[in-house]
Amino acid sequence: MASEATDAADSDIVVTGTALGERKAIAEKRAALNFVEALYANDVGKLPDQNVAEAVRRLPGISVANDQGEGRYVIIRGINPNLVNVVLNGLTLPAPEPDGRQVKLDDIPSALINSVIVTKSLTADQDANAIGGEVNIRTLTAFDRSKPLFADARLQYGSYHLNGGHPYEGDIQVGGRFGKDRQFGAVISYNYSQRPIESENFQGSTNYRVPAVSTGANQAYVVPDTAALRDYNLIRTRQGVVANLDWHPSDAVKLFLRGTYSTFDDNERRDQFIIDSQSAFTNQTATTGTFRGRGILRIRRRQETDNTKSLQTGGSFTLGDAKLDLAGSWTRAQKRDPLRSEYTFRTGTSALTVNYDISDTPYLFTPTVRPADNLSAYNFQQVNYDRRLAVETLWQGRADVTLPIGIGSDSTIKAGLKYLDRHKTNERDILVYGLTSGRTFTAASVAYIGDTNFYDGRYLFGPRIGYDAAEAFQAANPGVATVNIASSLNNSLANDYDVTERIYAGYAMATLKLGDFTLVPGVRVEHTRDRTKAKLITANSALNQGFNAFGAKDYTDFFPGLNARYDATRDLVVRAAVTTAIGRPNYPDLSPYVSVDLTTSPRPVVTLGNPDLKAYKALNADLGVEYYLPGQGMLSVGLFYKKIDNPIYTQTQVATTGTFAGQTFGAGQTFAAVDLVQPRNIDVAYVKGIEANAQIRFTFLPSPLDGFGVAANYAHIEGHGEGTILGAIPRTGNVPLFLQSKNVGSAQLFYEKYGFAVRAAYSYRSPYLDTLGATAATDQYTDSNGQLDVNLSYQVTPQLTFFGQALNLTDAAWRRYIGIKTQLVERERYDYSFRWGVQLHF
């Protein structure tokens, strides 16, 4: 095993062939003392994968949550991305998202990454905040290559079928070793990409359970209560820079300085046409009919600018028989929405006559008079101006000491300390303006007819509101819109928080090599100190109100664990592990805000955070068998089980009393009761499953058939929570877990020989819960997704390669439904795209 890993490390990566990256990944997994999966540089680049999330979804038991057809958050064994720890070169990465701890992996171009290691069973030297597992993203150093000097460059151009847009991308990487005995190393990588994305979204209904209010004898017919067409057009731009410096003055001293910077910019326009507010049904059958309804036109402009900066330094020192590793970093992630604004124009509640047909999905709502013919009927209702800024800053440092011990052969003990200081803030400012009484502002002044073709002609998209024209109309007609303070308050203030989290950790572990057995026992202790700030919000609050609610919590946890492996034969490895982990609550859930809304019916609603939330606690068990094939390849199967205490669900306590933000609700008060909405812990959740993986190259076949190979994996996952979730209809017993697909898998068929390489890859995940309803019948699910991609290349010379890619040949849509698949909530399509380019490698 050692020779294989060394040979792989000493070889250069040639992007046209995936054999070397696959070989290094197998060697990493084979040599590991715990359960891991690995991807190496040309393995990451072997498929048309646009970012790190899409690269790792090819691994066993791993899927991703998407945005605009691109992978964004990694899901390991069906565990929520908030419970996955993402690290860069072994140090924790911050999350720019304001609503959770999940790290956006679509911010990181795959071209900047040397390897990705996914840990499924933790050892004591890893952060315990990883119930799902850990994703370690490693950047390239000069000492990872055998050549003293190297350079790579790539240019790529493409075409989207849906909008005819042309994405393009380029990256360059230069590095080498220099100085006396080549003790200095430097690598600089840069990537830039721009993608003009369009997606066509059909917005369905979340109310299929209430029969339409119709006249006559047709009360029993169930008709979706709304339908909307949403056309997204955006320019998505990414940039990334990696600069790694190393100094190895001797074999005993190795120092490093690592810098990374990545940006992710979205500039989006969303046009929307909605039909709702049904009445006066006529001509009804079980699937067709006519009703009177309301039309709504919307235009949203959204700008998002994310960036992550990281500076890491440290070194490795050999002190006699001991080894000391030191590392520290400063990292800052920022998500800023300088503009998130939406105009709404709508008709009266029965201005449209609409024919409907719900015999297929997406179903049809077709106005008999097109909106372009009555634009003056669409009156200005409101416009909001929403600006947000979320910032997370991490300071961290760690020290690890490894010493040999006289037990077995090459056994060691390892101990270390880590300190992490996290500061996360979120600030949102939203102003909502409505039409000033007595003034007139209709769509006739600002609308235009754009592209009317939608869903390949299934729908005709109506007129669109010109955002700039609407802004110009307001400027030319001052006072036509008036700010609504009551509508602005809650969203502006309830989202603001300031959280400081400090974690003090220490651990001790041993690696005991006892013949064919290796045992890795260990224990980690983490002390967590939380300090939170938020706002108490009432009808009398001001938009510029400061923090006036505070929370504090301290707790200490111990995390024992044991990983074990048995080398039954040279090529057969049996693994087992029992480990523990934690999942700390999301920042806004911990925020001690209180929002009192007196305008809701039948009771006021009080929404509040919960600084007393308990952290998730997990007990994990793994068992696996791996067989390494002659030449190159492997077969593996594994079982896993997780018992997770204190899962968190948002709950509603109906008709309760008490004092909130200084207002008392109860007998004798203006309001006798309120509905209380708050994140709370339930008792326990269980997750179990099986994983199978096969990687086979048919090198035993005669030429030219020996260039064929296959790679396939499958995971079946079962999970549920147990406890009581409060609501209008309390749910007790088993409840589903968020983002957990029961079936996840991928399959790849490839051929590589004579400089030619072609690879077809299909990835699949089954439906998962994304919104919990009052009952199982109103739970909302993201539907299954299966995507086929093809990559081909031809290596003209060792330095020059041409390649082409075909993405989403199955036109896999993002689809959501409520209760059962026929009850469509949303369907968004992206169509297929092509890319082609050239790669230089020196």
LINMO-V409788 format. One record per backbone hydrogen bond with DSSP energy under -1.0 kcal/mol. NH is the residue of the N-H (numbers start at 1). CO is the residue of the C=O. E is the energy in kcal/mol with one decimal. If there is no record, write none. Layout:
NH:CO:E + NH:CO:E
//
This chain:
5:1:-2.3 + 6:2:-2.3 + 7:3:-2.7 + 8:4:-2.3 + 9:5:-2.1 + 10:6:-1.8 + 11:8:-1.2 + 17:14:-1.2 + 22:18:-2.6 + 23:19:-2.4 + 24:20:-2.4 + 25:21:-2.2 + 26:22:-2.5 + 27:23:-2.3 + 28:24:-2.2 + 29:25:-2.2 + 30:26:-2.8 + 31:27:-2.2 + 32:28:-1.0 + 37:118:-2.2 + 39:116:-2.1 + 41:114:-2.0 + 43:40:-1.7 + 44:40:-2.5 + 45:41:-1.8 + 49:47:-3.0 + 52:108:-1.4 + 55:51:-1.5 + 56:52:-2.3 + 58:55:-1.2 + 59:56:-1.9 + 62:59:-1.6 + 63:75:-2.4 + 65:73:-2.3 + 67:70:-2.8 + 70:67:-1.9 + 72:65:-2.5 + 73:65:-1.6 + 75:63:-3.2 + 77:61:-3.2 + 79:76:-1.8 + 83:80:-2.5 + 84:81:-1.6 + 85:133:-2.4 + 87:135:-2.9 + 88:91:-3.4 + 89:137:-3.0 + 91:88:-1.7 + 93:86:-2.5 + 105:72:-2.5 + 112:109:-1.6 + 113:110:-1.6 + 114:138:-2.5 + 115:138:-1.7 + 116:39:-2.4 + 117:136:-2.5 + 118:37:-3.0 + 119:134:-2.9 + 120:35:-3.0 + 121:35:-1.2 + 126:123:-2.1 + 130:128:-2.7 + 132:83:-3.1 + 134:119:-1.9 + 135:85:-2.8 + 136:117:-3.1 + 137:87:-2.9 + 138:115:-2.9 + 144:141:-1.8 + 150:175:-2.7 + 152:173:-2.7 + 153:840:-2.3 + 154:171:-2.4 + 155:838:-2.2 + 156:169:-2.6 + 157:836:-2.9 + 158:167:-1.7 + 159:834:-2.7 + 160:165:-2.8 + 161:832:-2.1 + 164:160:-1.5 + 168:194:-2.1 + 169:156:-2.4 + 170:192:-2.6 + 171:154:-2.1 + 172:190:-2.3 + 173:152:-2.9 + 174:188:-2.5 + 175:150:-2.4 + 176:186:-2.1 + 177:148:-2.8 + 178:184:-2.3 + 182:179:-2.3 + 183:180:-1.2 + 184:178:-2.3 + 185:246:-2.7 + 186:176:-2.2 + 187:244:-2.1 + 188:174:-2.8 + 189:242:-2.7 + 190:172:-2.6 + 191:240:-2.3 + 192:170:-2.7 + 193:238:-2.4 + 194:168:-2.5 + 195:236:-2.5 + 197:195:-1.2 + 197:234:-1.9 + 199:232:-1.8 + 200:829:-1.9 + 201:230:-3.2 + 202:827:-3.4 + 203:228:-3.2 + 204:825:-2.8 + 205:824:-1.7 + 212:221:-1.4 + 214:212:-1.2 + 221:218:-1.4 + 227:275:-1.7 + 228:203:-2.1 + 229:273:-2.7 + 230:201:-3.3 + 231:271:-2.8 + 232:199:-2.6 + 233:269:-2.4 + 234:197:-2.8 + 235:267:-1.9 + 236:195:-2.8 + 237:265:-2.7 + 238:193:-2.4 + 239:263:-1.7 + 240:191:-2.2 + 241:261:-2.9 + 242:189:-2.3 + 243:259:-2.9 + 244:187:-2.6 + 245:257:-3.1 + 246:185:-2.7 + 247:255:-2.4 + 248:183:-3.2 + 250:253:-1.3 + 254:316:-2.4 + 255:247:-3.1 + 256:314:-2.5 + 257:245:-2.6 + 258:312:-3.0 + 259:243:-2.3 + 260:310:-2.3 + 261:241:-2.4 + 262:308:-2.1 + 263:239:-2.7 + 264:306:-2.5 + 265:237:-2.9 + 266:304:-2.5 + 267:235:-1.6 + 268:302:-3.3 + 269:233:-2.9 + 270:300:-2.6 + 271:231:-2.2 + 272:298:-2.3 + 273:229:-2.2 + 274:296:-2.6 + 275:227:-2.5 + 276:294:-1.8 + 279:292:-1.8 + 282:290:-2.8 + 285:288:-2.8 + 289:356:-1.4 + 290:282:-2.4 + 291:354:-2.4 + 292:279:-3.3 + 293:352:-2.4 + 294:276:-3.1 + 296:274:-2.3 + 297:345:-3.1 + 298:272:-2.3 + 299:343:-1.5 + 300:270:-2.5 + 301:341:-2.8 + 302:268:-2.4 + 303:339:-3.2 + 304:266:-2.7 + 305:336:-2.9 + 306:264:-3.2 + 307:334:-2.1 + 308:262:-2.3 + 309:332:-2.7 + 310:260:-2.3 + 311:330:-2.4 + 312:258:-3.1 + 313:328:-2.4 + 314:256:-1.6 + 315:326:-2.3 + 316:254:-2.8 + 317:324:-3.0 + 318:252:-2.8 + 319:322:-2.8 + 322:319:-2.0 + 323:402:-2.3 + 324:317:-3.2 + 325:400:-3.0 + 326:315:-2.8 + 327:398:-2.1 + 328:313:-2.4 + 329:396:-2.5 + 330:311:-2.1 + 331:394:-2.3 + 332:309:-2.5 + 333:392:-2.8 + 334:307:-2.7 + 335:390:-2.9 + 336:305:-1.8 + 337:388:-2.7 + 341:301:-2.7 + 342:384:-1.2 + 343:299:-2.3 + 344:382:-2.4 + 345:297:-2.7 + 346:379:-2.5 + 347:295:-2.4 + 351:348:-1.3 + 352:293:-2.8 + 354:291:-3.1 + 355:366:-2.7 + 356:289:-2.7 + 357:364:-2.2 + 358:287:-2.9 + 364:357:-2.7 + 366:355:-3.3 + 368:353:-3.0 + 373:370:-2.2 + 374:371:-1.6 + 377:374:-1.9 + 378:375:-1.8 + 379:346:-2.5 + 380:441:-3.1 + 381:344:-3.1 + 382:344:-1.2 + 383:433:-2.0 + 384:342:-1.7 + 385:431:-2.5 + 386:340:-1.4 + 387:429:-2.7 + 388:337:-1.5 + 389:427:-2.2 + 390:335:-2.8 + 391:425:-2.2 + 392:333:-2.8 + 393:423:-2.5 + 394:331:-3.1 + 395:421:-2.1 + 396:329:-2.1 + 397:419:-2.1 + 398:327:-3.0 + 399:417:-2.3 + 400:325:-2.6 + 401:415:-3.1 + 402:323:-2.7 + 403:413:-2.9 + 405:411:-2.1 + 407:405:-1.4 + 409:513:-2.0 + 412:511:-2.0 + 413:403:-2.8 + 414:509:-3.2 + 415:401:-2.3 + 416:507:-1.8 + 417:399:-2.1 + 418:505:-2.4 + 419:397:-2.6 + 420:503:-2.2 + 421:395:-3.2 + 422:501:-3.3 + 423:393:-2.3 + 424:499:-2.9 + 425:391:-2.6 + 426:497:-2.2 + 427:389:-2.4 + 429:387:-3.0 + 431:385:-1.9 + 433:383:-3.1 + 434:482:-2.8 + 436:480:-2.5 + 439:436:-2.2 + 443:378:-2.4 + 445:442:-1.6 + 446:443:-1.3 + 447:443:-2.2 + 448:464:-2.4 + 454:459:-1.4 + 458:455:-1.8 + 459:454:-2.2 + 461:452:-3.0 + 464:448:-3.2 + 466:446:-2.5 + 470:466:-2.5 + 471:467:-2.3 + 472:468:-2.4 + 473:469:-2.3 + 474:470:-2.0 + 475:471:-2.1 + 476:472:-2.3 + 477:473:-1.4 + 480:477:-1.7 + 482:434:-3.0 + 484:432:-3.9 + 488:484:-1.2 + 489:485:-1.9 + 492:488:-1.9 + 493:489:-2.5 + 494:490:-2.8 + 496:493:-1.3 + 497:426:-1.7 + 498:533:-1.8 + 499:424:-3.1 + 500:531:-2.9 + 501:422:-3.1 + 502:529:-2.4 + 503:420:-2.7 + 504:527:-2.4 + 505:418:-3.0 + 506:525:-2.1 + 507:416:-2.0 + 508:523:-2.0 + 509:414:-2.8 + 510:521:-2.4 + 511:412:-3.0 + 512:519:-3.2 + 514:517:-2.9 + 517:514:-1.9 + 518:565:-2.4 + 519:512:-2.5 + 520:563:-3.1 + 522:561:-2.0 + 523:508:-2.3 + 524:559:-1.4 + 525:506:-2.9 + 526:557:-2.4 + 527:504:-2.8 + 528:555:-3.3 + 529:502:-2.4 + 530:553:-3.4 + 531:500:-2.3 + 532:551:-2.5 + 533:498:-1.8 + 534:549:-2.4 + 537:594:-3.9 + 541:538:-1.8 + 545:542:-1.8 + 548:534:-1.7 + 549:534:-1.6 + 551:532:-2.3 + 553:530:-2.1 + 555:528:-2.2 + 557:526:-2.4 + 559:524:-3.4 + 561:522:-2.3 + 562:578:-2.7 + 563:520:-1.7 + 564:576:-3.0 + 565:518:-2.3 + 566:574:-2.8 + 567:516:-2.6 + 568:566:-1.5 + 569:572:-1.5 + 573:626:-2.9 + 574:566:-2.6 + 575:624:-3.2 + 576:564:-2.4 + 577:622:-2.3 + 578:562:-2.6 + 579:620:-2.2 + 581:618:-1.8 + 582:128:-2.7 + 583:616:-2.1 + 590:586:-1.6 + 591:587:-1.3 + 594:535:-1.8 + 595:607:-3.0 + 596:537:-2.3 + 597:605:-2.5 + 605:597:-2.0 + 606:675:-2.7 + 607:595:-2.5 + 608:677:-2.3 + 609:593:-1.8 + 610:589:-3.6 + 613:610:-1.8 + 616:583:-2.8 + 617:645:-1.7 + 618:581:-2.6 + 619:643:-2.4 + 620:579:-3.2 + 621:641:-2.7 + 622:577:-2.6 + 623:639:-2.3 + 624:575:-2.4 + 625:637:-2.6 + 626:573:-3.0 + 627:635:-3.5 + 628:571:-2.8 + 629:633:-1.6 + 632:630:-1.3 + 634:695:-2.0 + 635:627:-2.6 + 636:693:-2.6 + 637:625:-2.1 + 638:691:-2.8 + 639:623:-3.4 + 640:689:-2.2 + 641:621:-2.2 + 642:687:-3.3 + 643:619:-2.5 + 644:685:-3.3 + 645:617:-3.4 + 646:683:-1.8 + 649:680:-2.5 + 651:678:-2.7 + 652:726:-2.2 + 653:676:-3.1 + 656:674:-3.2 + 658:665:-2.2 + 660:663:-2.8 + 663:660:-2.1 + 665:658:-2.8 + 666:671:-1.5 + 669:666:-2.1 + 674:656:-2.6 + 675:604:-2.4 + 676:653:-2.7 + 677:606:-3.0 + 678:651:-2.5 + 680:649:-2.8 + 682:647:-2.6 + 684:722:-1.9 + 685:644:-2.4 + 686:720:-2.7 + 687:642:-2.5 + 688:718:-2.9 + 689:640:-2.2 + 690:716:-2.0 + 691:638:-2.8 + 692:714:-2.5 + 693:636:-2.5 + 694:712:-2.7 + 695:634:-2.9 + 696:710:-2.9 + 698:708:-2.4 + 699:697:-2.0 + 701:698:-1.7 + 705:702:-1.4 + 707:704:-1.4 + 708:705:-1.9 + 709:750:-2.0 + 710:696:-2.7 + 711:748:-2.2 + 712:694:-2.7 + 713:746:-2.5 + 714:692:-2.4 + 715:744:-2.9 + 716:690:-2.3 + 717:742:-3.0 + 718:688:-3.3 + 720:686:-1.9 + 721:735:-3.6 + 722:684:-3.6 + 723:733:-1.2 + 725:731:-3.1 + 731:725:-2.5 + 735:721:-2.2 + 739:769:-3.1 + 740:737:-1.0 + 744:715:-2.4 + 745:764:-2.6 + 746:713:-1.8 + 747:762:-2.6 + 748:711:-3.0 + 749:760:-2.3 + 750:709:-2.5 + 751:758:-2.4 + 752:707:-2.1 + 753:756:-2.5 + 756:753:-2.2 + 757:793:-2.5 + 758:751:-2.3 + 759:791:-2.9 + 760:749:-2.7 + 761:789:-3.2 + 762:747:-2.9 + 763:787:-2.2 + 764:745:-3.0 + 765:785:-1.8 + 766:743:-2.3 + 768:782:-2.2 + 770:780:-2.6 + 771:780:-1.9 + 778:775:-1.5 + 779:776:-1.1 + 780:771:-3.0 + 781:817:-2.9 + 782:768:-2.9 + 783:815:-3.9 + 785:765:-2.5 + 787:763:-2.4 + 789:761:-2.9 + 790:806:-2.6 + 791:759:-2.9 + 792:804:-2.7 + 793:757:-2.6 + 794:802:-2.8 + 795:755:-2.9 + 796:800:-1.4 + 797:800:-1.6 + 801:839:-2.3 + 802:794:-2.3 + 803:837:-2.3 + 804:792:-2.9 + 805:835:-3.5 + 806:790:-2.8 + 807:833:-2.8 + 809:788:-2.6 + 811:808:-1.9 + 814:828:-2.9 + 816:826:-3.5 + 817:781:-2.3 + 818:823:-2.4 + 819:779:-2.6 + 820:818:-2.2 + 823:820:-1.9 + 824:822:-1.3 + 825:816:-2.7 + 826:816:-1.9 + 827:202:-2.3 + 828:814:-3.3 + 829:200:-2.4 + 833:807:-1.6 + 834:159:-2.4 + 835:805:-2.5 + 836:157:-3.0 + 837:803:-2.5 + 838:155:-1.9 + 839:801:-3.1 + 840:153:-3.1 + 841:799:-2.0 + 842:151:-3.3
//
